[in-house]
Amino acid sequence: MAKRILIKPIISEKAEQLSENHGQYSFVVDKKANKIEIRKAVEAMYNVSVDSVNTAIMPAKAKKRFTRAGTQNGRIQAYKKAIVKLAAGEEIDFFGDI
Protein backbone atom coordinates (compact mmCIF):
# COMPACT_ATOMS: atom_id res chain seq x y z
CA MET A 1 0.00 0.00 0.00
CA ALA A 2 1.50 3.32 -1.07
CA LYS A 3 1.54 5.91 1.68
CA ARG A 4 0.00 9.30 1.18
CA ILE A 5 2.85 11.76 1.60
CA LEU A 6 1.20 15.18 1.20
CA ILE A 7 -1.80 15.42 3.52
CA LYS A 8 -2.82 19.09 3.11
CA PRO A 9 -1.34 22.53 2.56
CA ILE A 10 -1.08 24.86 5.54
CA ILE A 11 -3.10 28.03 4.97
CA SER A 12 -2.22 30.63 7.62
CA GLU A 13 -0.99 34.20 7.69
CA LYS A 14 2.61 33.14 8.19
CA ALA A 15 2.41 30.54 5.41
CA GLU A 16 0.92 33.12 3.03
CA GLN A 17 3.71 35.61 3.78
CA LEU A 18 6.34 32.93 3.16
CA SER A 19 4.79 32.03 -0.18
CA GLU A 20 4.42 35.64 -1.34
CA ASN A 21 7.81 36.93 -0.22
CA HIS A 22 10.13 33.93 -0.37
CA GLY A 23 8.52 31.30 -2.62
CA GLN A 24 8.16 28.83 0.28
CA TYR A 25 5.05 26.68 0.71
CA SER A 26 4.02 24.77 3.84
CA PHE A 27 2.40 21.33 3.92
CA VAL A 28 1.28 18.84 6.55
CA VAL A 29 2.99 15.59 5.55
CA ASP A 30 3.12 11.97 6.68
CA LYS A 31 5.25 11.59 9.82
CA LYS A 32 7.33 8.83 8.24
CA ALA A 33 8.02 10.68 4.96
CA ASN A 34 11.57 11.88 4.36
CA LYS A 35 12.73 14.98 2.46
CA ILE A 36 13.38 13.11 -0.79
CA GLU A 37 9.87 11.62 -0.83
CA ILE A 38 8.34 15.03 -0.03
CA ARG A 39 10.31 16.66 -2.88
CA LYS A 40 9.15 14.03 -5.40
CA ALA A 41 5.52 14.26 -4.23
CA VAL A 42 5.39 18.07 -4.58
CA GLU A 43 7.09 17.99 -7.99
CA ALA A 44 4.68 15.31 -9.23
CA MET A 45 1.50 16.88 -7.86
CA TYR A 46 2.09 20.54 -8.77
CA ASN A 47 4.51 20.27 -11.76
CA VAL A 48 7.14 22.57 -10.22
CA SER A 49 10.83 22.19 -9.42
CA VAL A 50 11.79 22.17 -5.74
CA ASP A 51 15.02 23.78 -4.47
CA SER A 52 14.95 22.67 -0.84
CA VAL A 53 12.78 20.97 1.77
CA ASN A 54 12.84 21.74 5.50
CA THR A 55 10.87 19.59 7.94
CA ALA A 56 9.77 19.96 11.55
CA ILE A 57 7.69 17.79 13.84
CA MET A 58 5.19 20.03 15.59
CA PRO A 59 4.39 18.86 19.16
CA ALA A 60 0.95 17.99 20.45
CA LYS A 61 -0.88 20.74 22.34
CA ALA A 62 -3.40 20.57 25.16
CA LYS A 63 -6.56 22.58 24.53
CA LYS A 64 -9.35 23.65 26.88
CA ARG A 65 -12.83 24.80 25.88
CA PHE A 66 -15.19 26.46 28.31
CA THR A 67 -18.89 25.60 27.87
CA ARG A 68 -22.06 25.87 29.92
CA ALA A 69 -21.62 22.29 31.07
CA GLY A 70 -18.08 23.01 32.30
CA THR A 71 -14.65 22.71 30.78
CA GLN A 72 -13.84 20.20 28.07
CA ASN A 73 -10.24 19.11 27.84
CA GLY A 74 -8.72 17.81 24.64
CA ARG A 75 -5.56 17.86 22.61
CA ILE A 76 -4.32 18.54 19.12
CA GLN A 77 -2.23 15.72 17.70
CA ALA A 78 1.41 16.13 16.75
CA TYR A 79 2.13 16.41 13.02
CA LYS A 80 5.03 16.82 10.64
CA LYS A 81 5.32 20.08 8.71
CA ALA A 82 7.34 20.53 5.55
CA ILE A 83 8.37 23.93 4.17
CA VAL A 84 9.18 23.59 0.48
CA LYS A 85 11.17 26.25 -1.39
CA LEU A 86 10.50 26.40 -5.13
CA ALA A 87 12.84 27.47 -7.90
CA ALA A 88 12.83 31.15 -8.85
CA GLY A 89 9.80 32.22 -10.88
CA GLU A 90 7.61 29.22 -9.98
CA GLU A 91 4.53 29.25 -7.78
CA ILE A 92 1.71 26.99 -6.59
CA ASP A 93 -1.87 28.26 -6.85
CA PHE A 94 -3.97 26.57 -4.12
CA PHE A 95 -7.04 28.68 -4.93
CA GLY A 96 -7.09 28.23 -8.72
CA ASP A 97 -10.78 27.34 -9.12
CA ILE A 98 -12.19 29.87 -6.66
MODELLER restraints for C-alpha pairs under 7 A, 6 or more apart:
rsr = mdl.restraints
at = mdl.atoms
rsr.add(forms.Gaussian(group=physical.xy_distance, feature=features.Distance(at['CA:4:A'], at['CA:30:A']), mean=6.86, stdev=0.5))
rsr.add(forms.Gaussian(group=physical.xy_distance, feature=features.Distance(at['CA:5:A'], at['CA:29:A']), mean=5.50, stdev=0.5))
rsr.add(forms.Gaussian(group=physical.xy_distance, feature=features.Distance(at['CA:5:A'], at['CA:30:A']), mean=5.09, stdev=0.5))
rsr.add(forms.Gaussian(group=physical.xy_distance, feature=features.Distance(at['CA:5:A'], at['CA:33:A']), mean=6.26, stdev=0.5))
rsr.add(forms.Gaussian(group=physical.xy_distance, feature=features.Distance(at['CA:5:A'], at['CA:38:A']), mean=6.59, stdev=0.5))
rsr.add(forms.Gaussian(group=physical.xy_distance, feature=features.Distance(at['CA:5:A'], at['CA:41:A']), mean=6.88, stdev=0.5))
rsr.add(forms.Gaussian(group=physical.xy_distance, feature=features.Distance(at['CA:6:A'], at['CA:27:A']), mean=6.83, stdev=0.5))
rsr.add(forms.Gaussian(group=physical.xy_distance, feature=features.Distance(at['CA:6:A'], at['CA:28:A']), mean=6.48, stdev=0.5))
rsr.add(forms.Gaussian(group=physical.xy_distance, feature=features.Distance(at['CA:6:A'], at['CA:29:A']), mean=4.73, stdev=0.5))
rsr.add(forms.Gaussian(group=physical.xy_distance, feature=features.Distance(at['CA:6:A'], at['CA:30:A']), mean=6.63, stdev=0.5))
rsr.add(forms.Gaussian(group=physical.xy_distance, feature=features.Distance(at['CA:7:A'], at['CA:28:A']), mean=5.51, stdev=0.5))
rsr.add(forms.Gaussian(group=physical.xy_distance, feature=features.Distance(at['CA:7:A'], at['CA:29:A']), mean=5.21, stdev=0.5))
rsr.add(forms.Gaussian(group=physical.xy_distance, feature=features.Distance(at['CA:7:A'], at['CA:30:A']), mean=6.79, stdev=0.5))
rsr.add(forms.Gaussian(group=physical.xy_distance, feature=features.Distance(at['CA:8:A'], at['CA:27:A']), mean=5.74, stdev=0.5))
rsr.add(forms.Gaussian(group=physical.xy_distance, feature=features.Distance(at['CA:8:A'], at['CA:28:A']), mean=5.36, stdev=0.5))
rsr.add(forms.Gaussian(group=physical.xy_distance, feature=features.Distance(at['CA:9:A'], at['CA:26:A']), mean=5.95, stdev=0.5))
rsr.add(forms.Gaussian(group=physical.xy_distance, feature=features.Distance(at['CA:9:A'], at['CA:27:A']), mean=4.16, stdev=0.5))
rsr.add(forms.Gaussian(group=physical.xy_distance, feature=features.Distance(at['CA:9:A'], at['CA:28:A']), mean=6.04, stdev=0.5))
rsr.add(forms.Gaussian(group=physical.xy_distance, feature=features.Distance(at['CA:10:A'], at['CA:26:A']), mean=5.38, stdev=0.5))
rsr.add(forms.Gaussian(group=physical.xy_distance, feature=features.Distance(at['CA:10:A'], at['CA:27:A']), mean=5.22, stdev=0.5))
rsr.add(forms.Gaussian(group=physical.xy_distance, feature=features.Distance(at['CA:10:A'], at['CA:28:A']), mean=6.55, stdev=0.5))
rsr.add(forms.Gaussian(group=physical.xy_distance, feature=features.Distance(at['CA:15:A'], at['CA:25:A']), mean=6.62, stdev=0.5))
rsr.add(forms.Gaussian(group=physical.xy_distance, feature=features.Distance(at['CA:15:A'], at['CA:26:A']), mean=6.20, stdev=0.5))
rsr.add(forms.Gaussian(group=physical.xy_distance, feature=features.Distance(at['CA:18:A'], at['CA:24:A']), mean=5.32, stdev=0.5))
rsr.add(forms.Gaussian(group=physical.xy_distance, feature=features.Distance(at['CA:18:A'], at['CA:25:A']), mean=6.83, stdev=0.5))
rsr.add(forms.Gaussian(group=physical.xy_distance, feature=features.Distance(at['CA:19:A'], at['CA:25:A']), mean=5.43, stdev=0.5))
rsr.add(forms.Gaussian(group=physical.xy_distance, feature=features.Distance(at['CA:23:A'], at['CA:85:A']), mean=5.83, stdev=0.5))
rsr.add(forms.Gaussian(group=physical.xy_distance, feature=features.Distance(at['CA:23:A'], at['CA:86:A']), mean=5.85, stdev=0.5))
rsr.add(forms.Gaussian(group=physical.xy_distance, feature=features.Distance(at['CA:23:A'], at['CA:91:A']), mean=6.84, stdev=0.5))
rsr.add(forms.Gaussian(group=physical.xy_distance, feature=features.Distance(at['CA:24:A'], at['CA:83:A']), mean=6.26, stdev=0.5))
rsr.add(forms.Gaussian(group=physical.xy_distance, feature=features.Distance(at['CA:24:A'], at['CA:84:A']), mean=5.35, stdev=0.5))
rsr.add(forms.Gaussian(group=physical.xy_distance, feature=features.Distance(at['CA:24:A'], at['CA:85:A']), mean=4.30, stdev=0.5))
rsr.add(forms.Gaussian(group=physical.xy_distance, feature=features.Distance(at['CA:24:A'], at['CA:86:A']), mean=6.38, stdev=0.5))
rsr.add(forms.Gaussian(group=physical.xy_distance, feature=features.Distance(at['CA:25:A'], at['CA:83:A']), mean=5.53, stdev=0.5))
rsr.add(forms.Gaussian(group=physical.xy_distance, feature=features.Distance(at['CA:25:A'], at['CA:84:A']), mean=5.17, stdev=0.5))
rsr.add(forms.Gaussian(group=physical.xy_distance, feature=features.Distance(at['CA:25:A'], at['CA:85:A']), mean=6.48, stdev=0.5))
rsr.add(forms.Gaussian(group=physical.xy_distance, feature=features.Distance(at['CA:26:A'], at['CA:81:A']), mean=6.88, stdev=0.5))
rsr.add(forms.Gaussian(group=physical.xy_distance, feature=features.Distance(at['CA:26:A'], at['CA:82:A']), mean=5.64, stdev=0.5))
rsr.add(forms.Gaussian(group=physical.xy_distance, feature=features.Distance(at['CA:26:A'], at['CA:83:A']), mean=4.44, stdev=0.5))
rsr.add(forms.Gaussian(group=physical.xy_distance, feature=features.Distance(at['CA:26:A'], at['CA:84:A']), mean=6.27, stdev=0.5))
rsr.add(forms.Gaussian(group=physical.xy_distance, feature=features.Distance(at['CA:27:A'], at['CA:81:A']), mean=5.75, stdev=0.5))
rsr.add(forms.Gaussian(group=physical.xy_distance, feature=features.Distance(at['CA:27:A'], at['CA:82:A']), mean=5.26, stdev=0.5))
rsr.add(forms.Gaussian(group=physical.xy_distance, feature=features.Distance(at['CA:27:A'], at['CA:83:A']), mean=6.51, stdev=0.5))
rsr.add(forms.Gaussian(group=physical.xy_distance, feature=features.Distance(at['CA:28:A'], at['CA:79:A']), mean=6.96, stdev=0.5))
rsr.add(forms.Gaussian(group=physical.xy_distance, feature=features.Distance(at['CA:28:A'], at['CA:80:A']), mean=5.91, stdev=0.5))
rsr.add(forms.Gaussian(group=physical.xy_distance, feature=features.Distance(at['CA:28:A'], at['CA:81:A']), mean=4.75, stdev=0.5))
rsr.add(forms.Gaussian(group=physical.xy_distance, feature=features.Distance(at['CA:28:A'], at['CA:82:A']), mean=6.37, stdev=0.5))
rsr.add(forms.Gaussian(group=physical.xy_distance, feature=features.Distance(at['CA:29:A'], at['CA:80:A']), mean=5.62, stdev=0.5))
rsr.add(forms.Gaussian(group=physical.xy_distance, feature=features.Distance(at['CA:29:A'], at['CA:81:A']), mean=5.96, stdev=0.5))
rsr.add(forms.Gaussian(group=physical.xy_distance, feature=features.Distance(at['CA:29:A'], at['CA:82:A']), mean=6.58, stdev=0.5))
rsr.add(forms.Gaussian(group=physical.xy_distance, feature=features.Distance(at['CA:30:A'], at['CA:80:A']), mean=6.55, stdev=0.5))
rsr.add(forms.Gaussian(group=physical.xy_distance, feature=features.Distance(at['CA:31:A'], at['CA:79:A']), mean=6.58, stdev=0.5))
rsr.add(forms.Gaussian(group=physical.xy_distance, feature=features.Distance(at['CA:31:A'], at['CA:80:A']), mean=5.30, stdev=0.5))
rsr.add(forms.Gaussian(group=physical.xy_distance, feature=features.Distance(at['CA:35:A'], at['CA:53:A']), mean=6.03, stdev=0.5))
rsr.add(forms.Gaussian(group=physical.xy_distance, feature=features.Distance(at['CA:39:A'], at['CA:50:A']), mean=6.39, stdev=0.5))
rsr.add(forms.Gaussian(group=physical.xy_distance, feature=features.Distance(at['CA:39:A'], at['CA:53:A']), mean=6.80, stdev=0.5))
rsr.add(forms.Gaussian(group=physical.xy_distance, feature=features.Distance(at['CA:43:A'], at['CA:49:A']), mean=5.80, stdev=0.5))
rsr.add(forms.Gaussian(group=physical.xy_distance, feature=features.Distance(at['CA:43:A'], at['CA:50:A']), mean=6.68, stdev=0.5))
rsr.add(forms.Gaussian(group=physical.xy_distance, feature=features.Distance(at['CA:46:A'], at['CA:92:A']), mean=6.82, stdev=0.5))
rsr.add(forms.Gaussian(group=physical.xy_distance, feature=features.Distance(at['CA:48:A'], at['CA:90:A']), mean=6.67, stdev=0.5))
rsr.add(forms.Gaussian(group=physical.xy_distance, feature=features.Distance(at['CA:49:A'], at['CA:86:A']), mean=6.02, stdev=0.5))
rsr.add(forms.Gaussian(group=physical.xy_distance, feature=features.Distance(at['CA:49:A'], at['CA:87:A']), mean=5.85, stdev=0.5))
rsr.add(forms.Gaussian(group=physical.xy_distance, feature=features.Distance(at['CA:50:A'], at['CA:84:A']), mean=6.89, stdev=0.5))
rsr.add(forms.Gaussian(group=physical.xy_distance, feature=features.Distance(at['CA:50:A'], at['CA:85:A']), mean=6.00, stdev=0.5))
rsr.add(forms.Gaussian(group=physical.xy_distance, feature=features.Distance(at['CA:50:A'], at['CA:86:A']), mean=4.47, stdev=0.5))
rsr.add(forms.Gaussian(group=physical.xy_distance, feature=features.Distance(at['CA:50:A'], at['CA:87:A']), mean=5.81, stdev=0.5))
rsr.add(forms.Gaussian(group=physical.xy_distance, feature=features.Distance(at['CA:51:A'], at['CA:85:A']), mean=5.51, stdev=0.5))
rsr.add(forms.Gaussian(group=physical.xy_distance, feature=features.Distance(at['CA:51:A'], at['CA:86:A']), mean=5.26, stdev=0.5))
rsr.add(forms.Gaussian(group=physical.xy_distance, feature=features.Distance(at['CA:51:A'], at['CA:87:A']), mean=5.49, stdev=0.5))
rsr.add(forms.Gaussian(group=physical.xy_distance, feature=features.Distance(at['CA:52:A'], at['CA:84:A']), mean=5.98, stdev=0.5))
rsr.add(forms.Gaussian(group=physical.xy_distance, feature=features.Distance(at['CA:52:A'], at['CA:85:A']), mean=5.24, stdev=0.5))
rsr.add(forms.Gaussian(group=physical.xy_distance, feature=features.Distance(at['CA:53:A'], at['CA:82:A']), mean=6.64, stdev=0.5))
rsr.add(forms.Gaussian(group=physical.xy_distance, feature=features.Distance(at['CA:53:A'], at['CA:83:A']), mean=5.83, stdev=0.5))
rsr.add(forms.Gaussian(group=physical.xy_distance, feature=features.Distance(at['CA:53:A'], at['CA:84:A']), mean=4.63, stdev=0.5))
rsr.add(forms.Gaussian(group=physical.xy_distance, feature=features.Distance(at['CA:53:A'], at['CA:85:A']), mean=6.36, stdev=0.5))
rsr.add(forms.Gaussian(group=physical.xy_distance, feature=features.Distance(at['CA:54:A'], at['CA:82:A']), mean=5.62, stdev=0.5))
rsr.add(forms.Gaussian(group=physical.xy_distance, feature=features.Distance(at['CA:54:A'], at['CA:83:A']), mean=5.15, stdev=0.5))
rsr.add(forms.Gaussian(group=physical.xy_distance, feature=features.Distance(at['CA:54:A'], at['CA:84:A']), mean=6.48, stdev=0.5))
rsr.add(forms.Gaussian(group=physical.xy_distance, feature=features.Distance(at['CA:55:A'], at['CA:81:A']), mean=5.62, stdev=0.5))
rsr.add(forms.Gaussian(group=physical.xy_distance, feature=features.Distance(at['CA:55:A'], at['CA:82:A']), mean=4.36, stdev=0.5))
rsr.add(forms.Gaussian(group=physical.xy_distance, feature=features.Distance(at['CA:55:A'], at['CA:83:A']), mean=6.26, stdev=0.5))
rsr.add(forms.Gaussian(group=physical.xy_distance, feature=features.Distance(at['CA:56:A'], at['CA:80:A']), mean=5.76, stdev=0.5))
rsr.add(forms.Gaussian(group=physical.xy_distance, feature=features.Distance(at['CA:56:A'], at['CA:81:A']), mean=5.28, stdev=0.5))
rsr.add(forms.Gaussian(group=physical.xy_distance, feature=features.Distance(at['CA:56:A'], at['CA:82:A']), mean=6.50, stdev=0.5))
rsr.add(forms.Gaussian(group=physical.xy_distance, feature=features.Distance(at['CA:57:A'], at['CA:79:A']), mean=5.79, stdev=0.5))
rsr.add(forms.Gaussian(group=physical.xy_distance, feature=features.Distance(at['CA:57:A'], at['CA:80:A']), mean=4.27, stdev=0.5))
rsr.add(forms.Gaussian(group=physical.xy_distance, feature=features.Distance(at['CA:57:A'], at['CA:81:A']), mean=6.10, stdev=0.5))
rsr.add(forms.Gaussian(group=physical.xy_distance, feature=features.Distance(at['CA:58:A'], at['CA:78:A']), mean=5.56, stdev=0.5))
rsr.add(forms.Gaussian(group=physical.xy_distance, feature=features.Distance(at['CA:58:A'], at['CA:79:A']), mean=5.40, stdev=0.5))
rsr.add(forms.Gaussian(group=physical.xy_distance, feature=features.Distance(at['CA:58:A'], at['CA:80:A']), mean=5.90, stdev=0.5))
rsr.add(forms.Gaussian(group=physical.xy_distance, feature=features.Distance(at['CA:58:A'], at['CA:81:A']), mean=6.88, stdev=0.5))
rsr.add(forms.Gaussian(group=physical.xy_distance, feature=features.Distance(at['CA:59:A'], at['CA:78:A']), mean=4.70, stdev=0.5))
rsr.add(forms.Gaussian(group=physical.xy_distance, feature=features.Distance(at['CA:59:A'], at['CA:79:A']), mean=6.98, stdev=0.5))
rsr.add(forms.Gaussian(group=physical.xy_distance, feature=features.Distance(at['CA:60:A'], at['CA:75:A']), mean=6.86, stdev=0.5))
rsr.add(forms.Gaussian(group=physical.xy_distance, feature=features.Distance(at['CA:60:A'], at['CA:76:A']), mean=5.46, stdev=0.5))
rsr.add(forms.Gaussian(group=physical.xy_distance, feature=features.Distance(at['CA:60:A'], at['CA:77:A']), mean=4.77, stdev=0.5))
rsr.add(forms.Gaussian(group=physical.xy_distance, feature=features.Distance(at['CA:60:A'], at['CA:78:A']), mean=4.16, stdev=0.5))
rsr.add(forms.Gaussian(group=physical.xy_distance, feature=features.Distance(at['CA:61:A'], at['CA:75:A']), mean=5.50, stdev=0.5))
rsr.add(forms.Gaussian(group=physical.xy_distance, feature=features.Distance(at['CA:61:A'], at['CA:76:A']), mean=5.20, stdev=0.5))
rsr.add(forms.Gaussian(group=physical.xy_distance, feature=features.Distance(at['CA:61:A'], at['CA:77:A']), mean=6.97, stdev=0.5))
rsr.add(forms.Gaussian(group=physical.xy_distance, feature=features.Distance(at['CA:62:A'], at['CA:74:A']), mean=6.01, stdev=0.5))
rsr.add(forms.Gaussian(group=physical.xy_distance, feature=features.Distance(at['CA:62:A'], at['CA:75:A']), mean=4.30, stdev=0.5))
rsr.add(forms.Gaussian(group=physical.xy_distance, feature=features.Distance(at['CA:62:A'], at['CA:76:A']), mean=6.44, stdev=0.5))
rsr.add(forms.Gaussian(group=physical.xy_distance, feature=features.Distance(at['CA:63:A'], at['CA:73:A']), mean=6.05, stdev=0.5))
rsr.add(forms.Gaussian(group=physical.xy_distance, feature=features.Distance(at['CA:63:A'], at['CA:74:A']), mean=5.24, stdev=0.5))
rsr.add(forms.Gaussian(group=physical.xy_distance, feature=features.Distance(at['CA:63:A'], at['CA:75:A']), mean=5.19, stdev=0.5))
rsr.add(forms.Gaussian(group=physical.xy_distance, feature=features.Distance(at['CA:64:A'], at['CA:71:A']), mean=6.65, stdev=0.5))
rsr.add(forms.Gaussian(group=physical.xy_distance, feature=features.Distance(at['CA:64:A'], at['CA:72:A']), mean=5.78, stdev=0.5))
rsr.add(forms.Gaussian(group=physical.xy_distance, feature=features.Distance(at['CA:64:A'], at['CA:73:A']), mean=4.73, stdev=0.5))
rsr.add(forms.Gaussian(group=physical.xy_distance, feature=features.Distance(at['CA:64:A'], at['CA:74:A']), mean=6.29, stdev=0.5))
rsr.add(forms.Gaussian(group=physical.xy_distance, feature=features.Distance(at['CA:65:A'], at['CA:71:A']), mean=5.63, stdev=0.5))
rsr.add(forms.Gaussian(group=physical.xy_distance, feature=features.Distance(at['CA:65:A'], at['CA:72:A']), mean=5.19, stdev=0.5))
rsr.add(forms.Gaussian(group=physical.xy_distance, feature=features.Distance(at['CA:65:A'], at['CA:73:A']), mean=6.55, stdev=0.5))
rsr.add(forms.Gaussian(group=physical.xy_distance, feature=features.Distance(at['CA:66:A'], at['CA:72:A']), mean=6.40, stdev=0.5))
